[in-house]
Amino acid sequence: MAHHAYSHDDKGHGNGHRGAPFHAITPFTMLDYPDRIACIMWVAGCNMRCLYCHNPQIVTGKGAIGEQEALAFLGARRGLLEAVVFSGGEATAWPRLAPFMRQVRAFGFAIKLDTNGLRPDVLASLLAEGLLDRVALDYKAPASRFHAVTGTKAYARFERSLDILCKQDTVPFEVRSTIHSSLLDENDILDMAHDLARRGYRGTYAVQRAIAGPDRPTLGDLPADMRAIDVARLVRLSPLDLTIR
């Protein structure tokens, strides 16, 4: 998903580049938080190395926007924005996520977290503290393909996050998967859909095509995915409502 982002290149401003948590801020979106006008805080760094990732500069780069600069941005937009989306990279890998969210909450904003689920401890803590209003969980791959797609063998940690979300009914959440035919196919999607259903997930399962190609570089230098998805088969065999993006 393409966004126009606010960024700052003055090393002497705010917290500067050294230890700054945010790669950029998308100042306005009506797509990333259902029914709310939001901004996106892009947290630099990630604990995965997904081959289809089209934000390699966020995953492997350093932050450019410090906490105080980000808070000043949000403070100036009270009454204009309704929500803040934390994305990345991986926001839960940032040690100061919870303290920062508390300040965002004090401004009166709703909070959505986009996460890969590798920090179930952080997710559980944020839910327990009531800091989340919505979550989007990326189901990267079934267990058999998880390491090949993400570069990590921590499927069990993702699984715990999925179970944490499925066993609560306070915070609405969406599960989504990004697919590239060189990494996953329809059988993998159906495996994930059935796994979600077994765990009690009853929401819509969103499947989106990877953005790749010569003009859209990915972490794994994947080519453009020209293979069509057999949508009819997925809809017929999935135990969940599917949406293909």
N, C-alpha and C positions, 0 to 999 in steps of 0.2 A: 504494500500500500504506500503510495507516494504522498509526502507531506512537505509543505513549505515550513521550514524551521527557523526559529530565532536562535542565533548563536552569538558568542562573544569571543573576540580574538585578542583582547587586551590583557596581557599576562598580569598586569598590575592591578586589575580591577577585581573587587570581591575577593573570593578565595583563589582566583587565578587558576592556572592549569594544574598546579601541584596539588593533588588530592581533591580536585574539584569533581563532584560526583556526576554532573550532568553533561552529556555530549551536546545536547541541544534541547530547545523547547519548541514544540509546535503550538503557536499561540491560539489557534482556533480550529476546532473540528466538530462536525455534527455527525460523524460516522463512527467514532470509536467508543462513544458512550450512548447507548440507546436512549433517545428522547431527552438528552441533555446537551447543552452547549458546553464543551470542555476544551481543555488544553492537554497536551501530552508532554510529560517529563521523560526524556530519554536518558536512562541511567547508563553510564558508560561501563563496559566490562561485562563478561558473561562466563558462566561456568559450563557452557557447552560450546561445541564447535560444529554446528550443523552445516553440512555441505551445501545446502540450498540457501543458507542465510544471505540475504541481500543487503544486510547492514554491517558488512565486515569492519567498516570504519568505527562503528559503535562498539562492536564486540572486542576488537583488538586495540582500539585507541584509548586515549586518556580523556578525562572530562575537561570541558572548557568553561563550564558555568558553575560557580560555587553556590553554597546553600543560601547565603545572604542575598546574592543577586537573584536567585530563583524566588525567594520569599518576597523580595521587592517587586518582582514581576507579578506575583500572585496578589500581593496587597493592592497593587494598582488596578487590578481587574475584578475586585469584589463588586458585585452588582452587574457585571458584564458576563462572567462565566459562572457556570453552575457546578462544574465538576473538574477533577484532575485525574488524568489517566497516567499511571506509572508503567512505563514500558522500557524496552532496552534493545540489546543487552539483556541483562537479567536484574531486575530491581531488588529481588530478595537477597542477592549476593552483596548488596551494599549494607555495611554494618549499621549505618545511621538511618535506615529506612523508617523504622518505627518512630523515633524522635521527630523526624521531619514530617511524617504523616500527622503526628499530633498537632504540629503547628499549622499544617494545611487544614486540618479539621477545625482548629480554632478560628480560622478565617471563614468557616461556614460552608466549605466546599464538600460535595460528595466525592468519594474516592473509589476508583476502579484500579485493580491490579491485573496486569498481563504477566503471566508467569509460566515458566517451563516446569515448575513443580519440584525442582531439585533441592529445595529447602523447606521440607514439610514442617520443620520446627518453627521457622519464621512465619509460614502461612498460618499455622495453628495459633501462634501468639497474636498475630494481627487480628484474626477472627475473634479470639477470646477477648481482646481489648475493645472490640467494636470499631476498629479503624477502617474496615472495608465495607463498601456498599455494593460492590459488584466485582466479580472475578472472571477472567478469561484464562483458561488453562490450555496450554498447547500439548496435545498428545502427539509426540514426535514420531513414534513408531511402535509397533508391537515389540514385545520383549526380545524376540528372535532377531530383530533388525535394529534395535535401539542403539547399540554400540556403533554399528556401521553408519547410521544416519547422524548421530549426535557427537560421536567421539568420546562418549563416556559410558561406563558400564553400570551407572547408578540407576538402573530401571527401578530397583526396589524403593528408592527414595521418591521417585516420581509416583510410584504406585501408592505410597503412603499419602501423598498430597491428594491424589485422586480420591482415595477412600475418605480422607478428612472432609473433602467437599461434598461427597455423595451422602455422608452420614449426617450432614447438617441441612437445615431447611430455612435458615435465617437470611443468608446472603445468596442472591441469585448468581448462578455461574453458567458459563458456556464452555463447552469443550470444542476444540478445533484442531484440525490437522492440515499441514501443508504437504503437498505431494509433488514429487518429480518422478517421472516414470523410470528413471535410471536407479531410483532408490526404493520406491514403493509402488505397488499395483493395487488393483481392485480387491484382491484377496486380502491384502494387508489392511485396507480400509474396513473391509467386512470383519476381519479379526478384531480390530479396535472397536468397531460398533457393537459387536457381540460382547466384548469384554466390558464396555461401558454399561450395557443393559444388565449384565450379570451383577454389576456393582450397585445397581439401583439408579443409574442416571436416567432421567426421563426428559431431559431437555433436547433441543435440536443439536445435532452433530454437524458442525460446519467443516466442509472440506474446501480448501483453497489451493489453486495451482501455484507452484513456485514461480517466482519472477526470476528469469535467468536468460542469458544470452550475451552476445558481444557487448551490447550497450547497457546491460544490467549484470555487472560482475557479482558472482557469489563467492562465498568462502571456499567452496570446492571447485571453482571455475567450471560450473556445469553449463552445458549448452542449452539453448532454448528447448523447451519440452514440446515437441510437435505431436506427441501421441495423444489421441482423443481418449477421454475417460468414458467408460461404458456406464453412463448415468442410469440408463434403464435397468441394468443389472443391479446396480447399487441400490436403487430405490426399491426394487422387487425383493431383494434379499436382506436388506438392513432391518434390524429390529427397532431402529430409531428413525425419527424424522431426519432426513438429510437435507442440507442445503449446500449446493455447489457454487462456489464463488469464483 
